[in-house]
Amino acid sequence: MLSFLLSVGLAFGSIDLSQLPARQVEQIAKEVMLDMQTDLPTKPSLIVTKRAEPTPLGALAYANGKCVVIINTNEAAWSQWGRFLNEGNRALWPQIIAASVAHEMGHCLRESRKFAASYKLDEDEFRGLESTGGFGPQPEMVYKQELFADTVAILYAREHADGDSEQVIGAMIQAREHYGANEPTHNTSKALKQLLNTDMQRLDNETLGVAATRLLAAF
């Protein structure tokens, strides 16, 4: 499965490799992957390359549990970091990038597939997906996977961004809201706002995947 947090559409700005070097993103990704690798059955891999996909960050999750995080240095794709990053939040760029990597790692967690198979959409979520003109297993599955991965990203930000976590999470939700006009399957903003009103503390010895499943199941 190939999943991307960032995608083409209405960009908020444009970021180039001189403003945000690939090496910086690579170092952040390595740190997040090290933090989260104990939640995976096999050690994740990282690839830095140029790909045709229009997004700078993604992950390949295989059925055997293997996870490959991809940093795409294609210049057109790299500019899409402007959805999240701007001069106003420059001090938070490392934390926002870390949350983005945690999102991609969330797609690799074994609980992601289980959640997507069992979660039932409410009427509002159903209507939003129905507006794609082709409601069925694929858009429904994409939405569930994005919601799960976003929840993992929020949990990670809450635990690692310290006093800046709310701003980091806010940047992610804002991007989801803007992107939702183009692609409802990625518009998880309403559910995420509801989630933020709950107690999001992880229980003792609870992995990120298990915590995300528990929190979303309580909706």
C-alpha positions in Angstrom: 0.0 0.0 0.0 1.4 3.4 -0.9 0.1 6.2 1.3 0.9 9.9 1.4 0.0 12.6 3.9 0.8 15.4 1.5 -0.9 15.6 -1.9 -1.5 17.8 -4.9 -4.3 20.3 -4.9 -4.5 23.8 -3.4 -1.1 24.5 -2.0 -0.6 27.0 0.8 2.9 28.0 -0.4 6.0 26.5 -1.9 9.0 25.1 -0.2 12.2 24.3 -2.0 15.3 22.2 -1.1 17.3 25.3 -0.1 14.7 26.2 2.5 14.3 22.7 3.7 17.2 20.4 2.9 16.5 16.7 2.2 19.2 15.8 4.7 17.2 17.6 7.5 14.0 15.7 6.7 16.0 12.4 6.5 17.5 13.0 10.0 14.1 13.7 11.5 12.6 10.7 9.8 15.4 8.4 11.2 14.6 9.7 14.7 10.9 9.1 14.4 11.4 5.7 12.9 13.7 4.7 15.8 11.1 5.9 18.3 8.4 3.8 16.6 10.2 0.7 15.3 9.4 -1.3 18.4 5.7 -1.2 17.4 6.5 -2.9 14.1 7.2 -6.6 13.5 10.2 -5.8 11.4 12.7 -2.9 11.3 11.5 -0.1 8.9 13.6 1.1 6.1 14.2 4.6 4.7 14.7 5.6 1.1 15.6 9.0 -0.2 15.0 9.3 -3.9 13.3 11.2 -6.7 10.0 9.7 -7.7 7.2 10.7 -10.1 4.6 10.9 -7.3 3.6 14.5 -6.5 4.3 14.2 -2.8 7.5 14.6 -0.7 6.8 11.9 1.9 5.1 8.5 1.9 5.3 5.0 3.1 5.0 1.5 1.6 3.3 -0.9 4.0 3.5 -4.6 3.0 1.3 -7.4 4.2 4.3 -9.2 5.8 4.8 -6.2 8.1 7.7 -4.6 6.2 7.6 -0.8 6.2 9.5 1.5 3.9 9.4 5.3 4.4 10.1 7.3 1.2 11.4 10.8 1.1 10.8 12.1 -2.4 13.1 14.9 -3.5 11.4 15.6 -6.8 11.3 19.5 -6.8 7.7 19.7 -7.7 6.7 17.3 -4.9 9.0 19.0 -2.4 7.2 22.3 -2.9 4.1 20.6 -1.3 5.7 20.9 2.1 4.2 24.4 1.9 0.9 23.0 2.9 2.2 22.7 6.4 5.3 24.8 6.6 5.5 28.6 6.4 7.4 31.6 7.8 4.9 31.9 10.7 5.7 28.4 12.0 9.3 28.0 10.9 10.4 27.3 14.5 8.1 24.3 14.5 9.2 22.8 11.2 11.1 19.9 12.8 8.1 18.9 15.0 5.6 19.2 12.1 7.8 17.1 9.9 8.2 14.5 12.7 4.4 14.3 13.0 4.2 13.8 9.2 6.6 10.9 9.5 4.7 9.4 12.4 1.6 9.6 10.2 3.3 7.6 7.5 4.6 5.1 10.1 1.0 4.8 11.3 0.0 3.3 8.0 2.5 0.5 8.7 1.2 -0.5 12.1 -0.6 -3.8 12.1 -3.6 -2.1 13.9 -4.1 0.1 10.8 -5.5 -2.8 8.7 -7.6 -4.1 11.6 -9.1 -0.7 12.2 -9.9 -0.1 8.5 -11.7 -3.4 8.4 -13.8 -2.9 11.4 -14.5 0.9 11.8 -18.1 1.9 10.8 -18.6 5.4 9.3 -21.2 7.7 10.7 -23.8 9.5 8.5 -21.7 12.6 8.1 -18.6 10.7 7.1 -20.6 8.6 4.7 -22.1 11.7 3.0 -18.7 13.3 2.6 -17.3 10.2 0.9 -20.4 9.8 -1.2 -19.6 13.2 -2.7 -16.6 11.6 -4.4 -19.1 10.2 -6.9 -17.9 6.7 -6.4 -18.6 5.6 -2.9 -17.4 2.1 -2.2 -14.7 0.0 -0.5 -11.8 2.1 -1.9 -12.7 5.6 -0.7 -14.1 4.3 2.5 -10.9 2.3 3.2 -8.7 5.3 2.3 -10.6 7.5 4.7 -10.3 5.0 7.5 -6.6 4.5 6.9 -6.0 8.3 6.9 -8.0 8.8 10.1 -6.0 6.1 11.9 -2.6 7.5 10.7 -3.6 11.0 11.7 -4.5 9.8 15.1 -1.1 8.2 15.4 0.5 11.5 14.3 -1.5 13.4 17.0 -0.5 11.0 19.7 3.2 11.2 18.6 3.0 15.0 18.5 1.4 15.2 22.0 4.3 13.1 23.4 7.2 14.6 21.5 6.4 18.2 20.6 6.1 19.2 24.3 4.5 22.7 24.6 4.3 23.1 20.9 2.1 20.1 20.3 -1.2 22.0 19.8 0.3 24.2 17.1 1.8 21.2 15.4 -1.6 19.4 15.4 -3.3 22.6 14.4 -1.1 22.8 11.3 -2.0 19.3 10.3 -5.8 19.8 10.8 -5.7 23.0 8.9 -4.1 21.3 5.9 -6.8 18.5 6.1 -9.6 21.1 6.0 -8.2 22.8 3.0 -7.4 19.6 1.2 -10.9 18.2 2.0 -12.5 20.4 -0.6 -10.5 18.5 -3.3 -10.5 15.0 -1.8 -13.0 14.0 0.9 -11.3 10.7 1.6 -8.5 12.7 3.3 -10.7 15.2 5.2 -10.4 13.8 8.7 -10.5 17.2 10.3 -14.0 16.9 11.9 -13.2 13.6 13.5 -9.8 14.8 14.7 -11.3 17.8 16.4 -13.7 15.5 18.2 -10.8 13.3 19.2 -8.9 16.3 20.7 -11.8 16.8 23.1 -11.1 13.4 24.7 -8.4 12.2 27.1 -5.6 11.1 24.7 -3.2 9.8 27.3 -1.7 6.4 26.4 -2.3 3.7 29.0 0.6 1.9 30.6 2.5 -0.3 28.1 0.1 0.7 25.3 1.6 1.0 21.8 0.7 3.9 19.5 -1.3 1.5 17.3 -3.3 0.1 20.2 -3.9 3.6 21.7 -5.2 4.9 18.3 -7.5 2.0 17.9 -8.9 2.4 21.5 -9.5 6.1 21.1 -11.2 5.8 17.7 -13.3 2.9 18.9 -14.7 5.1 21.6 -16.3 7.5 19.1 
